[in-house]
Amino acid sequence: MHTELPPREDYISDLPQSIIEIILTKVPLRDVVRTSILSTKWRYKWATLTQLEFDDKCVSGTHDRTIAETNLVNFITRFLFLHDGPINRFSLSTAYLQSSPDVDQWLLFLSRKNVIELVLELGEGEWFRAPSSLFWCKKLVRLELVRCELDPPLSFEGFLNLKYLNLQQVLIAPDAIENLIYSCPLLESLTLSYFDSLELTIRAPNLKYLILEGEFKDICLENTPMLVALSVAMYMTDDIAEHFGQSSSCNFDKFLGGVPSLQRLIGHIYFTKYMSIGNTLGKTQMTYTQLKVIELYQVSFEDMKEIMVVLRLILNAPNLEELQISGSSNSSSATEAPDLHFWEKECPCDCTFERLKIVKMTDMSGVPHEMAFIELLLGNSPVLEIMSITPSVYVTEGRLNLLIELLRFKRASAEAEIIFVQDQV
């Protein structure tokens, strides 16, 4: 007598809708479509996904770029044609596609879907010119564009919901980028990378995070009272260097004169050089009561104006906790005796860095003003825990003397530890 086995349970079909959606969001879109074969319940679940991430992995099996491009276009077009429901996020990162009418059609489709997040990173070559339909995406909260041309239409009134804007290698007129930023009243995070010879004024009352990288001629933060984190990398060309030399205004005031909420400042190459133009310690000072972390790279301690920028920052940041500075001085190129009385004249005799705990100095050459600056920090930081010194790779002789001089400096903190970092392999 044969015993009839009970029917096997279909665990896949019986999964709750919420679990199915979570699974589908974790799977590449190429494989998501294939889940239709799992069960009738799964057949068109992929067509209701709200987060769409397309990349070159959506097509495979060919090394022919033209075929891969055609397959990718067909895959995305068919996917969107069969899609049912809202699309909250659309991301396309591809080396295959460049300027293409198909992308224009997808953006028109997305504008009618009230897309919330849009990320486009197309291949190098002929840059993609964004169609007017991009500016119809009124519900956008996040917009990231890489390698494209932007020309907002005259009728464009702004992205009223946009909070995150990231533009990299984007061709756009200077007045257009300023108007674009200004017309996003809720903007909180802004990244501008690889812009050339740009004079920029930023008006963004709710901006909290700002990253700038490129060949900037001039930067003015005119209305950014909420800014808490700022990172700037400036590239120098002969044209910009000449512009700097002819400038008479105070870049420090234009750039940091209206950021009372700043908590973290990162200044990369040429930042202190740019900030030094027109700067003097005697000017009316803003106190950065919330500034806790300062990172400055390639500071020349042979340029008194750059030193004054550093001093102006740290003397007006009473709650500073961490300071990191890399030098760009060269001890072998010093031609005249430095004025070490500068420190007595410019630093108040009672200046104290009450909360400074960590100092990291890298690429140090041991020039007199570097050593005087380190002495100032050690002697006026009562809660200092770590003073890390890394000599420049070009300093091959005199390292022992440098270390001996460091150990002679008085320390306001009994807990302060001097760490002398040798060459890192």
N, C-alpha and C positions, 0 to 999 in steps of 0.2 A: 504494500500500500504506500503510495507516494504522498508525502506531505507537501501541500502547496505553500511555497515561500511567500511571505508578505511582500507587497510591492515596495520597491526601494524608494526611500524618500528623496525628493528633489530639493536638496538644501539650497541650491543656487536660485531656483525659482522662488523659493519661500523667503528669501532674504528681504528684510524691510526696505522700503523705497529709499530711506535715508542712508542705509548702509550701501546700497547699490550706487548711489550718487557719489559717496565718499570713495568707493573703489574706482569708479570711472575717472574721478579727478586725479587719481594717483597714476593712471596709466597713460602712456603716450597716445596722442590722437590716432596715430596709424593703427594701433592695437585696439583702441576704443571701438572703432567701427567693426572690428572683427568679433566683438563680444555678442553681436547679433545671433551668432550660431549657438550660444550657450543655452538659451531657452526662449520660448515665445515671449516671456515676460521681459526679456532683455532686448528684444529685437530692435526697438527704436529708442531705447533709453539714451543712447549717445546723442540723439538729435535734440535733447532738451538740456544739454550741458550749458551752464552759464559762464564757465571759465574756459576759454579756448586758447591753447598755446600751440602755435604752428612753428615748425622749424624744418631744417633740411632732413631731419630723421623721418619726416612724414613720407618721404620717398626713398627708395633704396634699390639696389640691384643694377645700377648703371653707373658708368664712369663718364658717360657722355653728358656734358653740361646742358646742352640744348634739350635733350630728352628729359633730364632731371627737372629742368625748369618747366617744361610742358606738363610733366606728371604732377609737379607741385601745384601749378595753377589749376589743373583739373581737379586735384584732390580738394583744395580749399574751396573752389567754386561749387563743387558738388556738395561738399559738407554744408556750406552756408545755404545752398538752395533747399536742402532737406531739413535744415534746422527749424525747430519749432519752439517759440517762446523767447524770453529775453536773453540778451547777451551782456553780461556785466563786464567781462574782460576779454579783450582780443589782443593777442600778442603774436607778432610775426618777426622772427629772426632768421634771416636767410642770406646766404652768399650767392644763391642762384638768381634771385630776382633783383632787378634794378628799377629803372623807370618802366612802368607797365600800365596799360589801360585797364588791366584786370584789377590792379590795386585800387584804381580810381573807383571801379564798380563796387569793390568790397567796402570801401569807405562810405559810399553812398548808401549801401545796404545797412551798414552799422549805424549811420546817422539816424536811420528810421527805427533802429532797435534800441535807441537811447543808451548806447554803450557808455559805461562808467569809467573803465580803464582802457587806454589804448597805447600799445607799445609797437613801434615800427623800427626795425633795424634791417635795412636792405643792403645789398652787395655794393662793393666799390665799383667805380666806373661812371656811367652816366647817372647823375644824381636824380633822385625821385623828386618831382615837383608836386607838392601836395595840392590836391584839387580843392575847390571851394567847399565841397561837401564836408571836408574835415572840420570846417568852422561852423558847420550845422550841428555838430555833436554837442548840444547844449548841456547835456547831463554829465559831461566829463568831470571826473575828480582827479584822475591821474593821466598825464600825457608825457610820453617819452618818445623822442624822435632822434634817429641817428642817420646822418648823411642824407639830407634832403634840402629842398628849397621851400621857404615859406613866404607867402605874399598875402597877408590877410586882406580880404576885400574891404572896400570902404564902408560897406553896410555892417561889418562885423562889430558887435557891441561887447564882445568879451565872453570868456568862459566863467560864468558867475558862480559855478560850483567847484572850480578847479582848485585843488590844494597842493598838488605835486606836479612840477614842470621840470623836465630834464631834456635839454637840447644839446646834442653833441654833433659837431661838424654840420651845423645848419646855416645855410645862406639866408640872411634876412637883413633888411635895411635897418640901420641904427634906430631911426625913429619908430620903426615898426616893432622892434623888440621891446623898446621902452613902453610903447602903447599896449603891447600884448601883456606885459607884466602888470601894468597899471590897471588893465581891464579885467584882472582876475582878483577881485577884492578879498577872497578867502585864501589866497595863496600862502602856504606855510613852508614849502620846501622848493628851492630853486637851484638848479645845476646848469651852468653854461660852460661848455668845454670846447676848446679848439676854435675860438673866435679870433679873428684877425683885425688888428688896428681899430679896436672898438672903443669909442667914448661912450660911457654908459652911466645913466642916472637911474637909480632904482627907487621906485615909490611903491612900497608894499607894506601897508600898516600891520598885516598879520603874519609877515614872514618870520619864520623861526630858524630855518636852516638854509645856509647859502654856500654854494661851492662855485668858485670862479677859476677857470683855467684857460689861458690864452694870451694873445698879444694885446693887452689892454693899454690904450693910451691914457685913459682917464676913467676913474670910477668915483661915483658920488652916491652915497647911501643917504637919500634925502628924507625918507620917511619910513624907517625900519625900527620902530621902538621896541618890537617884540623879539628881535633877533637874539638867539641864544648860542648858536654855533656858526662859525665862519671859517672857511678854508679858501686860501687864495694862492694860486701859482701863476706867476707872470713871466712871460717869455720876452726876451729883449731882442729887438732888431735895431739896425742903425737909425731907421726912421723914428722909432719910439724913443731911442736914446737921445736923439736930437730934440724931440718934443719935450722930454724930461728936462733937458738942459735949459730950455727956454721958458719953462713954467715958473710962475712966481707965486701961485697960490699955495696954501698949506694943504697938502694931500692928507695929512693925518686928520685934520679937522673934517675934511670932506668925507673921509672914509670911515673914521671911527668917532666922529663928533656927535653922532646921534644914535648910539647903540647902548643905552644904559642897562639893558638886560643881558648883555653878552656874558656867556659862561665859559666858552671854549674858543680859542683863537689859534688857527694854524696858518702861518705865513711861510710859503715855500720860496723858491728862488726869486730874487729881486724884490721881494715884498718890502723888506726894511729899506732898501735903496729907494723904492718908490715913496714909501711913507716919510722918508727923511727930507723930501723936497718941501721947503718952506716951513719946516718944523722948528720950533724952539721950545725949551722947557718953560720959558717964562709966560707962555700963552695961558689963557683961562683953561683950567683943567676940568675934564669930566672924570668923576670917580666911578670906576667899574666895580661896584660892590659885589656883583655876582660872578665875576670872572675868577675861575678856579684853575684853569689849565691854559698855559701859553706854550706853543711850539713855534720856534722861529728857525728857519734853515738858511744856511749860507750867509750868516751875518759877518760883515767885515769889522773886526775890532781895530782896524787901522783907519777907519772912516769915522770921525767924531760925530758926524750927523747920524749915522746908523746907530751908534752907541746911545745917542740921545733918544732915539725912537724906543730902544729897549728900555731905557730908564724911565721914560715917560709912561710906558705901559706898566712896568712892575711897581713904580712908586704910586700909581693911581689904581692899583688892584689890591686893596687891603686884605682880601680873603683868598689870595692866590695860594694854591696848594701844590701845584706841580709846574715846573719850568724846564723846558727842554730847548737847547740851543745848539746848532751846529755852526762852526766857524768857517770862514773862507780866507783867513789871513795867511800870510806867508812870512815866517820869521826871517828868511834869507833875503826878502825884498825890502825890509825896513831901511829907509834912507836917512831919517832924522829922528832925534830923540823925542819921544812922546812927552806930552805935557801931563804928568801924573797929578798935578795940582787940580786938574779937571774934576777929579772925583770929590775933592774937598769942596770945590766951588758949586758943583751941580747937585750933590747929594746932601739932603738935610742931615745935620749931625745926629738927630734923634730918629732917623728913619729906621723902621723895624718891619721885617716881613713876618708878621705874627703867626701866620698859618702855613708858611711854606715848609713842606715836608720832603719833597723829592726834587732834586736838581740833576739833570743829565746834560753834560757838556760833551759834545762830540766834535771830531775833527779839529781839536785844539792844537795850536802851533806854539803856544807858550809866549806869545808876544806880550809886552808889558800891560796893555789894557785888558787883555784876556785875564791875566793873573790878578789885576786890580779888581776886576769884576767878580771873580771867584772869591777873592778876599772879602769884598763887600758882602756877598751873600753869606759866607761862612760866619762873619762877625756880627750879622744882624738878623739871623734867623733862629730864634730861640727854640723852635720845635723841629728843626731840621733833622731828618732821619738818614737820608742818603744823599751824598754828593758824588755822583759818578762822572769820572773824567776819562774820555777816550782821546788819546793824541792822534793827530793827523798821520796818515800813512807816510807822508813826506818828512815827518820828523823822525829821523833815524838816529841822530845824535842828541845828547842832552836830555834824554828822557828821565834819567836818574836825577839830574838837577831839577827838572820840572817837578818830579815827585817829592824831592826833599823840600822844595819851596812850598809846595802845597801843605805838607805836614807841619810847616812852621806857622801857618796862619792860625790865628785865634778863632775859636769856635764858640758861638753864643749858646749852642746846644751841646750838652754833655753826651747826648745820644747820637750825635752826628757821626756817620761813618763815611770815610772817604774811600771810594772804590776806584782804583786805577786800572782801567781796562786796556790790556795789551791787544795786539793785532788779533782780529778774529778770523779764523780760517773757515 
